[in-house]
């Protein structure tokens, strides 16, 4: 439970202006791109080049 509590406490600190986010919105977008490419790769059975994958 401690790691979850620490994550939630940090999130609240960010919302209240006492801390900066550890990751950026761009990091989140890139994580979604990677996940979507992985799903597409599983669906098609092909290698998906990230530089060609726009989502």
C-alpha positions in Angstrom: 0.0 0.0 0.0 2.9 2.4 0.7 3.9 2.9 -3.0 0.3 3.6 -3.9 -0.1 6.1 -1.0 3.1 7.9 -2.0 1.9 8.1 -5.6 -1.4 9.5 -4.6 0.2 12.0 -2.1 2.5 13.3 -4.8 -0.4 13.7 -7.2 -2.3 15.8 -4.6 0.9 17.9 -4.0 1.0 18.5 -7.8 -2.6 19.5 -7.9 -2.1 21.9 -5.0 1.0 23.4 -6.5 3.5 22.0 -3.9 5.3 19.7 -6.4 6.1 19.3 -10.1 4.8 16.3 -12.1 7.4 13.5 -12.4 6.4 12.9 -16.0 5.1 15.2 -18.6 2.0 15.1 -20.8 4.3 14.2 -23.7 5.6 11.2 -21.7 2.0 10.1 -21.3 1.3 10.6 -25.0 4.4 8.5 -25.9 3.3 5.7 -23.6 -0.1 5.6 -25.3 1.6 5.5 -28.7 3.8 2.6 -27.6 0.7 0.7 -26.2 -1.3 1.3 -29.4 1.7 0.1 -31.5 2.0 -3.0 -29.4 -1.7 -3.7 -29.9 -1.4 -3.2 -33.6 1.6 -5.5 -33.7 -0.3 -8.2 -31.8 -3.3 -7.8 -34.1 -1.4 -8.0 -37.4 1.6 -10.1 -36.3 3.9 -7.5 -37.8 6.7 -5.4 -36.4 5.5 -1.8 -36.0 8.2 0.9 -36.5 7.5 3.6 -34.0 8.7 6.4 -36.4 5.9 5.3 -38.8 3.2 4.8 -36.2 0.9 7.8 -35.6 -1.8 5.9 -33.7 
